[in-house]
């Protein structure tokens, strides 16, 4: 892979499609949707971290931080708090 893949753009496109599917043109549908941004952030960090961990890759915290825009120490702190 030579070019970086922007998963944010893919997420925005997917979210837009899902919003249209779930909300349609009915304002009352907004009350049927739940999206916890903090939980989603944690899920994303854990997903990248665990993917590497299960494969035995090196520098997991550093690489995860590079992908999600945090420094290595923040990723290490995140996992210390969660365990």
C-alpha positions in Angstrom: 0.0 0.0 0.0 1.7 3.2 -1.1 -1.0 5.8 -0.5 -2.6 6.4 2.9 -6.3 5.4 3.2 -8.5 8.0 4.8 -10.9 6.0 7.0 -12.4 9.2 8.2 -13.8 9.9 4.7 -15.1 6.3 4.5 -16.7 6.7 7.9 -18.4 10.0 7.0 -19.8 8.4 3.8 -21.1 5.4 5.7 -22.6 7.5 8.4 -24.4 9.7 5.9 -25.9 6.6 4.3 -27.0 5.2 7.6 -28.5 8.5 8.8 -30.6 8.7 5.6 -31.7 5.1 6.2 -32.5 5.5 9.9 -33.9 9.0 10.0 -35.4 9.5 6.6 -37.5 12.7 6.5 -39.2 12.1 9.9 -37.9 14.3 12.7 -39.3 11.9 15.3 -36.9 9.2 14.1 -34.0 11.1 15.8 -35.2 9.7 19.1 -34.7 6.2 17.9 -31.0 6.6 17.3 -28.1 6.4 19.8 -24.5 7.1 19.1 -22.0 7.5 21.9 -19.0 9.3 20.4 -16.8 8.5 23.4 -17.6 4.8 23.2 -17.0 4.8 19.5 -13.6 6.4 20.0 -12.6 3.7 22.5 -13.9 1.0 20.1 -11.8 2.4 17.3 -8.6 2.6 19.4 -9.1 -0.9 20.8 -9.8 -2.3 17.3 -6.5 -1.0 15.9 -4.6 -2.0 19.0 -6.1 -5.5 19.2 -5.6 -6.2 15.5 -1.9 -5.7 15.9 -1.7 -7.5 19.3 -3.4 -10.7 18.0 -0.9 -10.8 15.1 2.1 -10.2 17.3 3.2 -7.0 15.6 5.8 -4.7 17.1 5.3 -1.1 18.4 1.6 -1.6 18.9 1.0 1.5 21.0 3.1 3.7 18.8 1.5 2.5 15.6 -2.0 2.8 17.1 -1.3 6.3 18.1 -0.1 7.2 14.7 -3.3 5.9 13.1 -5.7 7.6 15.5 -3.8 10.8 16.0 -2.6 10.3 19.6 0.9 9.9 20.9 2.2 6.5 22.1 2.0 7.6 25.8 -1.7 8.5 25.4 -2.4 5.0 24.0 -0.5 3.3 26.8 -2.4 5.4 29.4 -5.7 4.6 27.7 -5.1 0.8 28.2 -3.8 1.3 31.8 -7.1 3.0 32.7 -9.1 0.3 31.0 -7.5 -2.6 32.8 
